[in-house]
Amino acid sequence: MAAKKKLPGPLLLTPGSGGDCNHPTLVAIEEAVAPRVTRRMDFDYRKEARRRPPDRAPKLIANIERELEVLLAQTGAAPSSLVLGGRSMGGRMCSMAVAQGLPAAGLILLSYPLRPKNKPENLRTEHFPELDLPCLFVTGTRDEFGSPDEYDEHLATIPGPVTKVWLEGARHDPQKRDEEIVEAVVGWLADLG
């Protein structure tokens, strides 16, 4: 008798600070990973208050935790089977939530902002040593929020397995590169199980 194939856990995708759940890259990933259950979310500051500046990290992380509760209730999946991540700030908030103890099987971090633009001293990596799970980083070699050398230096502090995919010549919002991004995500998820 053939072994029963393990069903993939659900996927939660989050947007960057200026985007929403309909960002073309997030939509393309959801379509490509079907039939994996995927939920694209918006943060409260975008969908309710209609304010432009993002909320502070604790509120954004609470938004993620709430969305994950809904996703788990809908699917009946184990929390440890979740894969979460997203673009820029959204991916950063997911990584911070996991560092604070949120269970997950992996993180997908697209254009992760290592630091603010032109401020190399203001790192956003202090939680990296708490990320003991598989992480996928997909970013442009010309990203204004972190150079390849900066990525190499700081990703080395993550104890879990790290996969880096470089988009040659791409900036922080890699235009017309969704095919490459989707290919990286789909391949990484297939290896994850």
Phi, psi and omega in degrees: 000133181290145178292142179289130181289132178292127178282138180291147176289165181290163184236130175248127181242135183240148181272170172284177187297327181261002183250184177222185185294347180264016176305133185306325180294318179294319178297317180297321178295314180303315180296321185287330184267357178305140016268012175305132178291125181231138176236123173261128185242159169248148173281152184305321184297338178271323188264337183251301187279340181059025176277148179281312183291141178293155172291171175287161185307315182302322180288321178296319178295321176298323175300315180297314180300319178296316179296323178293323176300317178297314180298317178294320179296322181290324188257339185070016181285156175285139179306326182288351179268354183292144169239131181221163180160197180162197184271137168045244183302321180299315177295321178299316180295322177298317180294324178292321178298317179294319179298332179274002174117359177294124182289144178198157177270339181183165179235135174248115187239104183262122181053049180300129181275095180300331183198165172295157178302132177063021178226072184296343180279343182262071184289149177242048188233004187300335181271354183306321180297348179268358184269080181262063179204164179296134180230134174249123175248125176236118183208161179278149179289348178244025179297129182287349184255014178161128179274164175305321178295320178295317177301311181304316182295312188275330177291340177294344179275355180275122182286334179284166179294130182246130173247127178248133174235120181264134174259102186302125177080355184279149177264195185298322176250087187293104181286138175057035179239014183302324181299316178293319180296313180299317179301317179296316181294312182298316179296319180293318178297323179296321178290329181291325178107000000 
